[in-house]
Amino acid sequence: QVQLVESGGGLVQAGGSLSLSCAASGSIGRIREMGWYRQAPGRQREFVASITSGGNPNYADSVKGRFTISRDNANTMYLQMNSLKPEDTAVYYCNADLQEGDSYTYTYRWGQGTQVTVSS
């Protein structure tokens, strides 16, 4: 069974930094794209950043220049968050577009989320 596990969330003051990681484990074939999303209380889940298997990143306008997404060759993705703002407070979820086991089809899988709280 494929699992995505996020870690690294926490409480930080405005202007500070946090680093999140997302590790994919289980019977995984290829991972096409991985991404981060976030959901604040009372709001819909929104896109934060994504990265292709070739390492090409894409960012939401709200985090450009402050957040950096990366991934390694061991099915782990990272999100370095600098210059954090109170409006960045949310539960952060990782997402992966991947093949499970021997399947040739791609499936989206989500992690359980990690809380990021930025105090003013």
Residue frames as qw, qx, qy, qz and C-alpha x, y, z in Angstrom:
[[0.000, 0.889, 0.459, 0.000, 0.00, 0.00, 0.00],
 [0.417, 0.438, -0.014, 0.796, 1.35, 3.38, -0.99],
 [0.364, -0.803, -0.373, 0.288, 1.69, 6.02, 1.70],
 [0.316, 0.622, -0.067, 0.713, 2.68, 9.66, 1.64],
 [0.575, -0.640, -0.387, 0.332, 3.88, 10.99, 4.98],
 [0.184, 0.816, -0.057, 0.545, 4.49, 14.67, 5.61],
 [0.662, -0.509, -0.306, 0.458, 6.70, 16.02, 8.37],
 [0.451, 0.115, -0.016, 0.885, 8.22, 19.29, 9.48],
 [0.172, -0.748, -0.339, -0.545, 5.23, 21.42, 10.32],
 [0.486, -0.345, -0.512, 0.619, 5.06, 23.54, 13.43],
 [0.106, -0.947, -0.287, 0.099, 4.71, 27.01, 14.90],
 [0.570, 0.048, 0.079, 0.817, 6.91, 29.88, 13.73],
 [0.012, -0.723, -0.222, 0.654, 6.85, 33.65, 14.00],
 [0.539, 0.823, 0.178, -0.023, 6.19, 35.81, 10.98],
 [0.194, 0.878, -0.435, -0.041, 9.35, 36.21, 8.93],
 [0.522, -0.449, 0.725, -0.011, 10.66, 32.84, 10.02],
 [0.476, 0.379, -0.695, -0.383, 11.29, 29.65, 8.09],
 [0.766, -0.119, 0.573, -0.266, 10.10, 26.05, 8.09],
 [0.261, 0.371, -0.791, -0.411, 10.99, 23.06, 5.98],
 [0.836, 0.051, 0.320, -0.443, 8.47, 20.36, 5.11],
 [0.049, 0.330, -0.889, -0.313, 9.17, 16.94, 3.70],
 [0.838, 0.146, 0.134, -0.508, 6.97, 14.29, 2.11],
 [0.118, -0.370, 0.908, 0.155, 8.14, 10.71, 1.81],
 [0.819, 0.167, -0.187, -0.515, 6.38, 8.26, -0.49],
 [0.201, -0.354, 0.910, -0.085, 6.67, 4.61, 0.48],
 [0.768, 0.216, 0.499, -0.338, 5.24, 1.26, -0.53],
 [0.616, 0.162, 0.660, 0.399, 5.03, -0.47, -3.87],
 [0.231, 0.840, 0.033, -0.490, 5.66, 2.46, -6.20],
 [0.753, 0.397, 0.324, 0.414, 6.51, 2.41, -9.86],
 [0.370, 0.271, 0.090, 0.884, 7.20, 5.82, -11.32],
 [0.082, -0.738, -0.433, 0.512, 6.23, 9.15, -9.80],
 [0.413, 0.625, 0.378, 0.544, 5.28, 11.65, -12.46],
 [0.024, 0.614, -0.071, 0.786, 4.65, 14.82, -10.47],
 [0.448, -0.440, -0.644, 0.437, 4.57, 15.72, -6.79],
 [0.014, -0.608, -0.133, -0.783, 3.02, 18.76, -5.20],
 [0.172, -0.234, -0.641, 0.710, 2.06, 20.68, -2.09],
 [0.244, -0.613, -0.456, -0.597, -1.39, 22.00, -1.33],
 [0.127, -0.036, -0.619, 0.774, -2.73, 23.78, 1.74],
 [0.324, -0.610, -0.596, -0.410, -6.05, 24.32, 3.42],
 [0.009, 0.176, -0.440, 0.880, -6.77, 27.05, 5.94],
 [0.113, 0.389, 0.816, -0.413, -9.83, 26.89, 8.23],
 [0.356, 0.683, 0.400, -0.497, -12.99, 27.74, 6.35],
 [0.305, 0.691, -0.386, -0.530, -11.23, 27.80, 2.98],
 [0.945, 0.311, -0.008, -0.103, -10.86, 25.42, 0.09],
 [0.769, -0.293, 0.361, 0.439, -7.68, 23.47, -0.46],
 [0.389, 0.899, -0.109, -0.171, -5.36, 25.45, -2.70],
 [0.865, 0.325, -0.075, 0.374, -2.30, 24.73, -4.80],
 [0.416, -0.842, 0.183, 0.291, 1.05, 25.81, -3.38],
 [0.091, 0.699, -0.636, -0.314, 3.78, 24.28, -5.54],
 [0.961, 0.134, 0.228, -0.076, 4.57, 21.27, -7.69],
 [0.094, -0.669, 0.666, 0.315, 7.59, 19.65, -9.26],
 [0.864, 0.346, -0.224, -0.289, 7.85, 17.29, -12.21],
 [0.955, -0.162, 0.144, 0.203, 9.94, 14.15, -12.42],
 [0.666, 0.481, -0.006, 0.570, 12.45, 16.23, -14.38],
 [0.475, -0.335, -0.310, 0.753, 12.73, 18.74, -11.54],
 [0.042, 0.389, 0.261, 0.882, 10.72, 21.57, -13.09],
 [0.085, -0.376, -0.681, 0.623, 8.93, 23.58, -10.39],
 [0.123, -0.557, -0.442, -0.692, 5.72, 25.53, -10.48],
 [0.192, -0.214, -0.596, 0.750, 4.51, 27.91, -7.77],
 [0.041, -0.835, -0.548, -0.027, 1.36, 29.72, -6.74],
 [0.232, 0.726, -0.009, 0.648, 1.79, 33.47, -7.07],
 [0.520, -0.805, -0.001, -0.286, 1.29, 33.88, -3.34],
 [0.816, -0.498, 0.216, 0.199, 4.46, 31.92, -2.51],
 [0.740, 0.537, -0.005, 0.406, 6.79, 32.76, -5.41],
 [0.247, 0.712, -0.325, 0.571, 10.12, 34.01, -4.20],
 [0.466, -0.576, 0.447, -0.501, 9.51, 32.72, -0.67],
 [0.867, -0.133, 0.447, -0.173, 9.01, 28.95, -1.06],
 [0.284, 0.555, -0.724, -0.295, 11.27, 26.46, -2.81],
 [0.938, -0.003, 0.218, -0.270, 10.17, 22.97, -3.82],
 [0.214, 0.578, -0.775, -0.138, 12.60, 20.15, -4.50],
 [0.959, -0.097, 0.111, -0.241, 12.71, 16.38, -4.67],
 [0.224, -0.577, 0.771, 0.152, 15.36, 13.69, -4.49],
 [0.493, 0.249, -0.741, -0.382, 15.72, 10.33, -6.22],
 [0.133, -0.043, -0.947, 0.289, 14.31, 8.45, -3.25],
 [0.261, -0.573, -0.691, -0.355, 10.66, 9.49, -3.65],
 [0.335, -0.623, -0.444, 0.551, 10.95, 12.34, -1.16],
 [0.191, 0.710, 0.269, 0.622, 9.84, 15.91, -1.77],
 [0.398, -0.363, -0.384, 0.750, 10.67, 19.02, 0.20],
 [0.059, 0.851, 0.313, 0.418, 9.25, 22.49, 0.65],
 [0.449, -0.169, -0.288, 0.829, 11.50, 25.18, 2.08],
 [0.074, -0.854, -0.444, -0.261, 9.35, 28.03, 3.32],
 [0.429, -0.093, -0.211, 0.873, 11.01, 31.37, 4.05],
 [0.102, -0.069, 0.005, -0.992, 9.64, 34.79, 5.00],
 [0.162, -0.433, -0.884, -0.065, 6.51, 33.15, 6.35],
 [0.244, -0.256, -0.012, -0.935, 3.39, 35.23, 6.83],
 [0.418, 0.060, 0.681, -0.598, 0.35, 34.66, 9.06],
 [0.724, 0.368, -0.026, -0.583, -1.69, 34.02, 5.92],
 [0.451, 0.375, -0.799, -0.131, 0.50, 30.97, 5.24],
 [0.367, -0.154, 0.781, -0.482, -1.12, 29.29, 8.25],
 [0.800, 0.169, -0.238, -0.524, -2.82, 26.11, 7.06],
 [0.812, -0.167, 0.558, 0.025, -2.64, 22.34, 6.97],
 [0.272, 0.643, -0.577, -0.423, -0.16, 21.44, 4.25],
 [0.893, 0.101, 0.418, -0.132, -0.77, 18.30, 2.19],
 [0.059, -0.471, 0.718, 0.509, 1.52, 16.55, -0.23],
 [0.805, 0.423, 0.221, -0.352, 0.27, 14.91, -3.37],
 [0.224, -0.422, 0.766, 0.430, 1.84, 12.53, -5.85],
 [0.783, 0.428, -0.101, -0.439, 0.84, 11.33, -9.31],
 [0.164, -0.514, 0.841, 0.035, 2.25, 7.83, -9.31],
 [0.731, 0.094, -0.601, -0.309, 2.07, 4.23, -10.45],
 [0.629, -0.443, 0.508, -0.386, 1.22, 1.69, -7.78],
 [0.785, -0.104, 0.611, 0.003, 2.78, -1.74, -7.90],
 [0.445, 0.006, 0.718, 0.536, 2.82, -3.22, -11.42],
 [0.356, 0.778, 0.496, -0.150, 0.10, -0.90, -12.72],
 [0.447, 0.216, 0.316, 0.808, 0.85, 1.25, -15.76],
 [0.091, -0.811, -0.384, -0.433, -1.87, 3.73, -14.87],
 [0.239, 0.231, -0.386, 0.860, -1.20, 6.78, -12.71],
 [0.435, -0.689, -0.577, -0.061, -3.12, 7.54, -9.54],
 [0.019, -0.672, 0.244, -0.699, -3.17, 10.61, -7.28],
 [0.666, -0.400, -0.570, 0.268, -2.35, 9.93, -3.66],
 [0.147, -0.819, 0.086, -0.548, -2.48, 12.35, -0.72],
 [0.367, 0.111, -0.707, 0.595, -0.69, 12.57, 2.58],
 [0.354, -0.621, -0.681, 0.158, -2.45, 13.11, 5.88],
 [0.009, 0.885, 0.107, 0.454, -1.31, 16.72, 6.24],
 [0.588, -0.220, -0.381, 0.678, 0.90, 18.67, 8.59],
 [0.118, -0.934, -0.333, 0.044, -0.04, 21.87, 10.42],
 [0.471, 0.184, -0.052, 0.861, 1.89, 25.07, 9.79],
 [0.215, -0.890, -0.397, 0.065, 1.06, 28.01, 12.04],
 [0.442, 0.307, -0.056, 0.841, 2.62, 31.43, 11.58],
 [0.285, -0.763, -0.467, 0.345, 2.11, 33.89, 14.41],
 [0.267, 0.824, 0.122, 0.485, 2.11, 37.65, 13.90]]
